[in-house]
Amino acid sequence: MRISTVASIAFLSLMTLFSCKQDQISFLEGTWKIENKNQYEVWEKVSLTKLEGHSYKLVHGEKHISETLSIHKENNEIIYTALVSNQNQGKAIRFILNQRVDSLVSFENLSHDFPKKIQYKKLNEKELQVYVLGENNQGFAYKMTKQ
């Protein structure tokens, strides 16, 4: 009986931790348009512990998906996975949420060539700033607006 209570408390603690971090990333849900481009990023909550998404471009009114995305809990970590068409021999790249960063959501894979970090900063309810960074935090940034 005591082991079951300890296991239940541990499970609830893990779910609370994920729930707090999930709240930290739940602002991503929805359709986002990259400023001054016909490019979009879409995130949908598919379970308590998983968001799925994709990036696409509109070309002559036709949707062309360029990237398949997910954010999910695995063990005690929150993992951002990106599968980019025609890159990385068709393998998804994993980035781990850096829980020490408070000012924005920073998914990191420092062993990857580029990017090493994908960061989302909530500016307000309708705007995000996205940073795609490589070595020495060099890279690019763009703003997205919720549709």
Buried (B, 14 or more C-beta within 10 A) or exposed (E): EEEEEEEEEEEEEEBEBBBEBBEBBEBBBBBBBBEEEEBBBBBEBEEEBBBBBBBBBEEEEEEEEEBBBBBBBEEEEBBBBBBBEEEEEEEEBBBBBBBEEEEBBBBBBEEBEEBBBBBBBBEEEEBBBBBBBBEEEEBEEBBBEBE
